[in-house]
Amino acid sequence: MHTLTGVTRTDQYRALGLSTFAFTVCFAVWTIFSIIGVKIKQELGLSDTQFGLLVATPVLTGSVSRIFLGVWTEQYGGRIMFPLQMLITSIAVWLLTSVQTYEVFLLAALGLGLAGGSFIVGVAYTSRWFEKEHQGTALGIFGAGNVGAAVTNFAAPFLVVAIGWEGTARVYAIVLAVTAVLFYLFAKTDPVQEERKKTGAQPVSAGSQLEPLKNIQVWRFATYYFFVFGAFVALASFLPRYYVGAYGLELTTAGVFAGLYSLPGSVFRALGGWMSDKWGARFVMYVTFIGSLVILFVMSYPQTSYVVQGITGPIEFNFGLSVGVFVSLTVVLGFLMSLGKAAVYKHIPVYYPHHVGSVGGLVGMIGGLGGFFLPIAFGMLLDHTGVWTAPFMLLFVIVGVSTVWMHVAIRRMERARHPALSDEKYLSDVPEEPHPAPAGHPQHAKTSAATQPAQ
């Protein structure tokens, strides 16, 4: 583990506060197309397919960029990468205001998508300031920056009415650039980078950082995040359409109900981090998956009419969820997802303390790709089945597979490590030995020596 010698509580709170604020601003920028995209579609006369690709492009690039942004943050530190990422993104947002053709809009959207990559930069930077016992809580608080989506939903419409979508984009670009400058001025170099400066160690190579990605465990974590984050993003965009189609609600009402789902998915992430620190990330993942399975099973059941041949004749009864019950279920589902998002990222600095950027980047990338591909899968299911609840059936299957995979993997690890405790129900979150530091890392010699057998 990295050393925290000389790090004060003030240093920790400074790093956490600045990272959370910067991530909130970035997430607000990442979702800006949800508001200004409608105006752009009208002005360019885009088809639904073109509009869908334009809106999805930032989600795609925001996901893919996490892998290399994570590696670079491990090499050069968050104090450099966070402001650099925000400045580049702000330029792309500003360019939106001068674009005339659809193709160039797509290029600008690619740059805007880097705002979504800010997540892994903040995770790698923030985790270096905290002991492993408090990393879950810290990363949970940081992850609550997802509330930036709500900031855009509430503020951007008023800006568009007042100054147009171009003016709104300029305001966002300026705010993002100012945030980048403030972060660089007030943030401190993290302890790992400081130790490298003192020892003269060179940044760890990208190849060494990517080495843990050969472990199937990393991809298992990514599968968890595909649901808790990817499905969260997908449902946030799908639910308004569902409410309008399945329940015949007005779009404004559908938007409010969808917002009730999104809010707990962001706000309670800090609670998930605290729970992961207190009771273990595995416990929180079990709660998330089992609770989600129950809720998705109920949500998957379509409106159904039954006719039973009774003693005196046919007896007919119906089964279906009222809109009030369905909304309540989505709120609970969003809450469980927020706990799961924090729990997934509690695992990473514990198992891979020297590869948080690369491992967290891959996990974040796979999760973000869920937000890109799942809405497409939802649409295909609706087209081919004609059943409104088919998307929830798909999510039920995804959670079921993840739950079984997680449980089997945990039991195998425990039996291999402690054969005598194969019947023990308690499952420890702490690995026997975290993944060793790569060659060239300041902690490499220490971890290597610590793992050598006694002479």
C-alpha positions as CSV (number, residue, x, y, z in Angstrom):
1,M,0.0,0.0,0.0
2,H,1.1,3.6,-0.6
3,T,2.4,5.6,2.3
4,L,0.3,8.4,3.9
5,T,3.1,9.7,6.1
6,G,2.6,13.5,6.5
7,V,-0.9,13.5,5.1
8,T,-3.3,15.4,7.3
9,R,-7.1,15.3,7.5
10,T,-7.2,18.7,5.9
11,D,-5.2,17.3,2.9
12,Q,-7.7,14.4,2.6
13,Y,-10.7,16.6,2.8
14,R,-9.2,19.1,0.3
15,A,-8.5,16.3,-2.2
16,L,-12.0,14.8,-1.7
17,G,-13.8,18.1,-1.9
18,L,-12.0,19.3,-5.0
19,S,-12.4,16.0,-6.8
20,T,-16.1,15.7,-6.0
21,F,-16.8,19.3,-7.2
22,A,-14.8,18.8,-10.4
23,F,-16.6,15.5,-11.1
24,T,-20.0,17.0,-10.5
25,V,-19.2,19.7,-13.1
26,C,-17.9,17.1,-15.6
27,F,-21.0,15.0,-15.2
28,A,-23.2,18.0,-15.8
29,V,-21.3,18.6,-19.0
30,W,-21.4,15.0,-20.0
31,T,-25.2,15.0,-20.0
32,I,-25.7,18.4,-21.6
33,F,-27.1,16.8,-24.8
34,S,-30.2,15.7,-22.9
35,I,-31.2,19.4,-23.0
36,I,-29.5,21.1,-25.9
37,G,-29.7,18.0,-28.2
38,V,-33.4,18.6,-28.9
39,K,-32.7,22.1,-30.2
40,I,-29.8,20.8,-32.3
41,K,-32.0,18.1,-33.8
42,Q,-34.6,20.7,-34.8
43,E,-32.0,23.1,-36.4
44,L,-30.2,20.4,-38.4
45,G,-33.3,18.5,-39.3
46,L,-31.8,15.2,-38.0
47,S,-33.5,11.8,-38.3
48,D,-34.1,9.9,-35.1
49,T,-31.2,7.6,-36.0
50,Q,-28.8,10.5,-36.5
51,F,-30.0,12.1,-33.3
52,G,-29.6,8.9,-31.4
53,L,-26.0,8.5,-32.6
54,L,-25.2,12.1,-31.7
55,V,-26.6,11.7,-28.1
56,A,-24.9,8.3,-27.6
57,T,-21.4,9.4,-28.9
58,P,-20.4,11.2,-25.6
59,V,-21.5,8.1,-23.6
60,L,-19.4,5.9,-25.8
61,T,-16.2,8.0,-25.7
62,G,-16.7,8.8,-22.0
63,S,-16.6,5.0,-21.4
64,V,-13.7,4.1,-23.7
65,S,-11.6,7.0,-22.5
66,R,-11.6,5.7,-18.9
67,I,-9.1,3.0,-19.6
68,F,-6.3,5.2,-20.9
69,L,-7.1,8.1,-18.6
70,G,-6.8,5.7,-15.7
71,V,-3.4,4.6,-16.8
72,W,-2.2,8.1,-17.3
73,T,-3.4,9.2,-13.9
74,E,-1.5,6.3,-12.3
75,Q,1.6,7.6,-14.2
76,Y,1.4,11.3,-13.9
77,G,-1.1,12.0,-11.0
78,G,-4.6,13.4,-10.8
79,R,-3.4,17.0,-10.2
80,I,-2.1,17.0,-13.8
81,M,-4.6,14.8,-15.5
82,F,-7.8,16.2,-14.0
83,P,-7.2,19.8,-15.2
84,L,-5.9,18.7,-18.5
85,Q,-8.9,16.5,-19.2
86,M,-11.3,19.3,-18.2
87,L,-9.5,21.9,-20.4
88,I,-9.6,19.6,-23.5
89,T,-13.3,18.9,-22.8
90,S,-14.1,22.6,-22.4
91,I,-12.6,23.3,-25.9
92,A,-14.8,20.6,-27.4
93,V,-17.9,22.1,-25.7
94,W,-17.1,25.6,-27.0
95,L,-16.6,24.2,-30.5
96,L,-20.3,23.1,-30.5
97,T,-21.3,26.7,-30.8
98,S,-19.6,27.1,-34.2
99,V,-20.4,23.8,-35.8
100,Q,-22.5,23.8,-39.0
101,T,-22.5,20.2,-40.2
102,Y,-23.6,16.9,-38.6
103,E,-20.3,15.3,-39.1
104,V,-18.4,17.9,-37.2
105,F,-21.0,17.8,-34.5
106,L,-20.0,14.1,-34.0
107,L,-16.4,15.0,-33.7
108,A,-17.2,17.7,-31.1
109,A,-19.3,15.1,-29.3
110,L,-16.3,12.8,-29.2
111,G,-14.3,15.4,-27.4
112,L,-17.3,16.3,-25.1
113,G,-17.4,12.6,-24.1
114,L,-14.1,13.0,-22.3
115,A,-16.1,14.6,-19.5
116,G,-17.4,11.1,-18.6
117,G,-13.8,9.8,-18.3
118,S,-13.2,12.2,-15.4
119,F,-14.7,9.5,-13.1
120,I,-11.6,7.3,-13.2
121,V,-9.2,10.2,-12.9
122,G,-11.0,11.2,-9.7
123,V,-11.1,7.7,-8.3
124,A,-7.3,7.1,-8.9
125,Y,-6.5,10.5,-7.4
126,T,-8.9,10.4,-4.4
127,S,-8.0,6.8,-3.4
128,R,-4.4,7.7,-2.9
129,W,-5.2,10.1,-0.1
130,F,-7.1,7.7,2.2
131,E,-6.4,4.5,4.2
132,K,-8.1,1.4,2.8
133,E,-10.5,1.4,5.8
134,H,-11.9,4.7,4.6
135,Q,-11.6,4.4,0.8
136,G,-15.1,3.1,0.4
137,T,-16.6,6.1,2.1
138,A,-14.4,8.5,0.3
139,L,-15.0,7.1,-3.1
140,G,-18.7,6.9,-2.4
141,I,-18.8,10.6,-1.6
142,F,-16.8,11.3,-4.7
143,G,-19.2,9.2,-6.8
144,A,-22.1,11.2,-5.6
145,G,-20.9,13.7,-8.3
146,N,-23.3,11.9,-10.6
147,V,-25.8,14.4,-9.3
148,G,-24.3,16.7,-11.9
149,A,-26.9,15.1,-14.3
150,A,-29.6,16.6,-12.0
151,V,-27.9,19.9,-12.1
152,T,-28.1,19.9,-15.9
153,N,-31.8,18.8,-15.9
154,F,-32.7,21.6,-13.5
155,A,-30.5,24.5,-14.7
156,A,-29.9,24.0,-18.4
157,P,-33.5,24.4,-19.6
158,F,-33.6,27.9,-18.0
159,L,-30.3,28.8,-19.7
160,V,-31.6,27.6,-23.1
161,V,-34.7,29.8,-22.7
162,A,-32.7,32.8,-21.7
163,I,-29.6,32.6,-24.0
164,G,-30.2,29.8,-26.4
165,W,-28.4,26.5,-26.7
166,E,-25.3,28.1,-28.1
167,G,-25.0,30.4,-25.1
168,T,-25.7,27.5,-22.8
169,A,-22.8,25.5,-24.3
170,R,-20.5,28.6,-23.9
171,V,-21.5,28.9,-20.2
172,Y,-20.7,25.2,-19.6
173,A,-17.4,25.5,-21.4
174,I,-16.4,28.5,-19.3
175,V,-17.4,26.9,-16.1
176,L,-15.5,23.7,-16.9
177,A,-12.3,25.7,-17.9
178,V,-12.5,27.7,-14.7
179,T,-13.0,24.5,-12.6
180,A,-9.8,23.1,-14.3
181,V,-7.8,26.2,-13.3
182,L,-9.1,26.2,-9.7
183,F,-8.4,22.5,-9.3
184,Y,-4.8,22.9,-10.4
185,L,-4.3,25.9,-8.2
186,F,-5.8,24.5,-5.0
187,A,-5.1,20.7,-5.3
188,K,-2.0,19.1,-4.0
189,T,0.2,16.4,-5.6
190,D,-0.9,13.0,-4.3
191,P,1.3,11.0,-1.9
192,V,2.4,8.5,-4.5
193,Q,3.6,11.2,-6.9
194,E,5.4,12.9,-4.0
195,E,7.1,9.7,-3.1
196,R,8.3,9.2,-6.7
197,K,9.7,12.7,-6.7
198,K,11.7,12.0,-3.5
199,T,13.0,8.6,-4.7
200,G,13.5,9.6,-8.3
201,A,11.5,6.7,-9.5
202,Q,10.1,6.8,-13.0
203,P,6.4,6.5,-13.8
204,V,5.2,3.0,-14.1
205,S,4.9,1.9,-17.8
206,A,1.5,1.4,-19.3
207,G,2.2,-2.3,-19.9
208,S,2.8,-2.8,-16.2
209,Q,-0.3,-1.0,-15.4
210,L,-2.4,-3.1,-17.7
211,E,-0.9,-6.4,-16.4
212,P,-3.7,-7.1,-13.9
213,L,-6.3,-7.0,-16.7
214,K,-5.3,-10.6,-17.4
215,N,-7.1,-11.6,-14.2
216,I,-10.6,-12.9,-14.7
217,Q,-11.5,-11.2,-11.3
218,V,-11.1,-7.8,-12.9
219,W,-13.6,-8.7,-15.6
220,R,-16.0,-10.0,-13.0
221,F,-15.9,-6.6,-11.3
222,A,-16.6,-5.1,-14.7
223,T,-19.7,-7.3,-15.1
224,Y,-21.0,-6.0,-11.8
225,Y,-20.5,-2.4,-12.9
226,F,-22.2,-3.2,-16.3
227,F,-25.4,-3.5,-14.3
228,V,-25.1,-1.1,-11.4
229,F,-23.9,1.8,-13.6
230,G,-24.5,0.8,-17.2
231,A,-28.1,-0.2,-16.5
232,F,-28.6,2.8,-14.3
233,V,-27.7,5.1,-17.2
234,A,-29.8,3.1,-19.6
235,L,-32.9,3.1,-17.5
236,A,-32.5,6.8,-16.8
237,S,-33.1,7.4,-20.6
238,F,-35.6,4.5,-21.1
239,L,-38.0,5.1,-18.3
240,P,-39.6,8.3,-19.7
241,R,-40.4,6.4,-22.9
242,Y,-41.7,3.4,-20.8
243,Y,-44.1,5.6,-18.7
244,V,-45.5,7.3,-21.9
245,G,-46.0,4.0,-23.7
246,A,-47.0,1.6,-21.0
247,Y,-49.0,3.9,-18.8
248,G,-50.0,6.6,-21.3
249,L,-48.6,9.5,-19.1
250,E,-47.7,12.9,-20.3
251,L,-44.0,13.4,-21.1
252,T,-43.6,16.0,-18.3
253,T,-45.1,13.6,-15.7
254,A,-43.0,10.8,-17.1
255,G,-39.8,12.9,-16.8
256,V,-40.6,13.6,-13.1
257,F,-41.1,10.0,-12.3
258,A,-37.9,9.1,-14.1
259,G,-36.1,11.7,-12.1
260,L,-37.4,10.0,-8.9
261,Y,-35.5,7.0,-10.0
262,S,-32.3,8.8,-10.9
263,L,-31.9,10.9,-7.7
264,P,-31.3,8.1,-5.2
265,G,-29.0,6.5,-7.8
266,S,-26.6,9.4,-7.2
267,V,-27.2,10.7,-3.7
268,F,-26.9,7.4,-1.8
269,R,-23.6,6.3,-3.3
270,A,-21.8,7.8,-0.3
271,L,-23.9,5.6,1.9
272,G,-22.9,2.6,-0.1
273,G,-19.2,3.5,0.4
274,W,-19.7,3.8,4.2
275,M,-21.6,0.4,4.3
276,S,-18.7,-1.2,2.3
277,D,-16.2,0.1,4.8
278,K,-18.3,-1.0,7.8
279,W,-19.7,-4.4,6.7
280,G,-17.7,-5.2,3.6
281,A,-18.2,-4.7,-0.1
282,R,-19.2,-8.3,-0.7
283,F,-22.1,-7.9,1.7
284,V,-23.2,-4.8,0.0
285,M,-23.0,-6.5,-3.4
286,Y,-25.2,-9.4,-2.2
287,V,-27.8,-6.9,-0.9
288,T,-27.7,-5.0,-4.3
289,F,-28.0,-8.1,-6.4
290,I,-30.6,-10.1,-4.4
291,G,-32.7,-7.0,-3.9
292,S,-32.5,-6.1,-7.6
293,L,-33.5,-9.7,-8.6
294,V,-36.6,-9.5,-6.5
295,I,-37.6,-6.0,-7.8
296,L,-36.8,-6.8,-11.5
297,F,-38.8,-10.0,-11.3
298,V,-41.8,-8.1,-10.3
299,M,-41.2,-5.3,-12.8
300,S,-40.7,-7.9,-15.6
301,Y,-44.2,-9.3,-15.2
302,P,-46.4,-7.9,-17.9
303,Q,-49.9,-6.8,-17.5
304,T,-51.8,-10.1,-17.6
305,S,-55.4,-11.3,-17.5
306,Y,-56.3,-14.8,-16.2
307,V,-59.4,-16.8,-16.7
308,V,-59.9,-19.7,-14.4
309,Q,-62.7,-22.3,-14.9
310,G,-64.4,-22.1,-11.5
311,I,-67.2,-24.3,-10.1
312,T,-69.9,-22.0,-11.2
313,G,-68.2,-20.7,-14.3
314,P,-65.2,-18.7,-15.6
315,I,-63.4,-16.5,-13.0
316,E,-61.4,-13.7,-14.5
317,F,-58.8,-11.6,-12.7
318,N,-55.9,-9.3,-13.7
319,F,-52.4,-8.8,-12.6
320,G,-50.4,-5.7,-13.1
321,L,-48.5,-2.9,-11.4
322,S,-50.1,0.4,-10.8
323,V,-48.0,3.4,-11.9
324,G,-47.5,4.4,-8.2
325,V,-46.2,0.9,-7.3
326,F,-44.0,0.8,-10.3
327,V,-42.4,4.2,-9.5
328,S,-41.8,3.1,-6.0
329,L,-40.0,0.0,-7.2
330,T,-37.8,2.1,-9.5
331,V,-36.8,4.3,-6.6
332,V,-35.8,1.3,-4.5
333,L,-33.9,-0.1,-7.5
334,G,-32.0,3.2,-8.0
335,F,-31.1,3.1,-4.3
336,L,-29.7,-0.4,-4.6
337,M,-27.8,0.5,-7.7
338,S,-26.2,3.4,-5.9
339,L,-25.0,1.1,-3.1
340,G,-23.6,-1.4,-5.7
341,K,-21.7,1.3,-7.6
342,A,-19.8,2.3,-4.4
343,A,-19.2,-1.4,-3.4
344,V,-17.6,-2.2,-6.8
345,Y,-15.1,0.6,-6.4
346,K,-14.4,-0.4,-2.8
347,H,-13.0,-3.7,-4.1
348,I,-10.5,-2.2,-6.5
349,P,-8.1,-0.3,-4.2
350,V,-8.1,-3.2,-1.8
351,Y,-7.2,-5.9,-4.4
352,Y,-5.2,-3.7,-6.7
353,P,-3.8,-0.8,-4.7
354,H,-1.1,-0.1,-7.2
355,H,-3.3,-0.4,-10.3
356,V,-6.4,1.6,-9.4
357,G,-6.2,3.6,-12.5
358,S,-6.0,0.8,-15.0
359,V,-8.3,-1.7,-13.3
360,G,-10.8,1.1,-12.3
361,G,-10.6,2.4,-15.9
362,L,-11.5,-1.0,-17.4
363,V,-14.3,-1.5,-14.9
364,G,-15.6,2.0,-15.6
365,M,-15.3,1.5,-19.3
366,I,-17.4,-1.7,-19.3
367,G,-20.0,-0.1,-17.1
368,G,-20.2,2.9,-19.3
369,L,-20.6,0.7,-22.4
370,G,-23.6,-0.8,-20.7
371,G,-25.2,2.7,-20.8
372,F,-24.5,2.7,-24.5
373,F,-25.5,-0.8,-25.6
374,L,-28.4,-1.5,-23.2
375,P,-30.8,1.2,-24.6
376,I,-30.2,-0.3,-28.1
377,A,-31.0,-3.8,-26.7
378,F,-34.1,-2.4,-25.0
379,G,-35.3,-1.0,-28.3
380,M,-34.7,-4.3,-30.2
381,L,-36.5,-6.2,-27.5
382,L,-39.6,-3.9,-27.8
383,D,-39.6,-4.2,-31.6
384,H,-39.3,-8.0,-31.6
385,T,-41.5,-9.0,-28.6
386,G,-44.0,-6.2,-28.4
387,V,-43.9,-6.5,-24.6
388,W,-43.2,-3.3,-22.6
389,T,-41.6,-5.2,-19.7
390,A,-39.1,-7.1,-21.9
391,P,-36.2,-4.8,-21.0
392,F,-36.6,-5.6,-17.3
393,M,-36.5,-9.3,-18.2
394,L,-33.1,-8.7,-19.8
395,L,-31.8,-6.9,-16.7
396,F,-33.1,-9.8,-14.5
397,V,-31.0,-12.2,-16.5
398,I,-27.9,-10.0,-16.3
399,V,-28.2,-9.7,-12.5
400,G,-28.9,-13.4,-12.1
401,V,-25.7,-14.3,-14.0
402,S,-23.7,-11.8,-12.1
403,T,-25.0,-13.0,-8.7
404,V,-24.2,-16.7,-9.5
405,W,-20.8,-15.8,-10.8
406,M,-19.9,-13.7,-7.8
407,H,-21.1,-16.3,-5.3
408,V,-19.3,-19.2,-7.0
409,A,-16.1,-17.2,-7.4
410,I,-16.1,-16.1,-3.7
411,R,-16.7,-19.7,-2.4
412,R,-13.9,-21.0,-4.6
413,M,-11.4,-18.4,-3.3
414,E,-12.3,-19.1,0.3
415,R,-12.0,-22.8,-0.1
416,A,-8.7,-22.5,-1.9
417,R,-7.3,-20.2,0.8
418,H,-8.7,-21.9,3.8
419,P,-9.7,-25.5,3.1
420,A,-10.6,-26.2,6.7
421,L,-13.2,-23.4,6.6
422,S,-15.0,-24.6,3.4
423,D,-18.3,-24.7,5.3
424,E,-17.7,-21.3,7.0
425,K,-20.4,-18.8,6.0
426,Y,-18.4,-15.6,6.8
427,L,-16.6,-14.2,3.8
428,S,-13.7,-11.8,4.3
429,D,-13.4,-8.8,2.0
430,V,-9.7,-8.5,2.5
431,P,-7.4,-10.4,0.1
432,E,-4.6,-12.5,1.6
433,E,-2.1,-10.4,-0.4
434,P,-3.1,-7.5,-2.7
435,H,-1.8,-7.5,-6.3
436,P,1.9,-6.7,-6.1
437,A,3.2,-3.3,-7.3
438,P,4.6,-3.3,-10.8
439,A,8.4,-3.1,-11.5
440,G,9.5,0.6,-11.2
441,H,6.9,1.4,-8.6
442,P,8.3,2.9,-5.3
443,Q,6.6,0.1,-3.3
444,H,7.8,-2.7,-5.6
445,A,10.9,-3.5,-3.5
446,K,9.0,-3.4,-0.3
447,T,6.2,-5.7,-1.4
448,S,8.7,-8.1,-3.0
449,A,10.7,-8.3,0.2
450,A,7.6,-8.7,2.3
451,T,6.4,-11.7,0.2
452,Q,9.8,-13.5,0.3
453,P,9.9,-16.6,2.6
454,A,11.8,-16.3,5.8
455,Q,15.4,-17.4,5.6
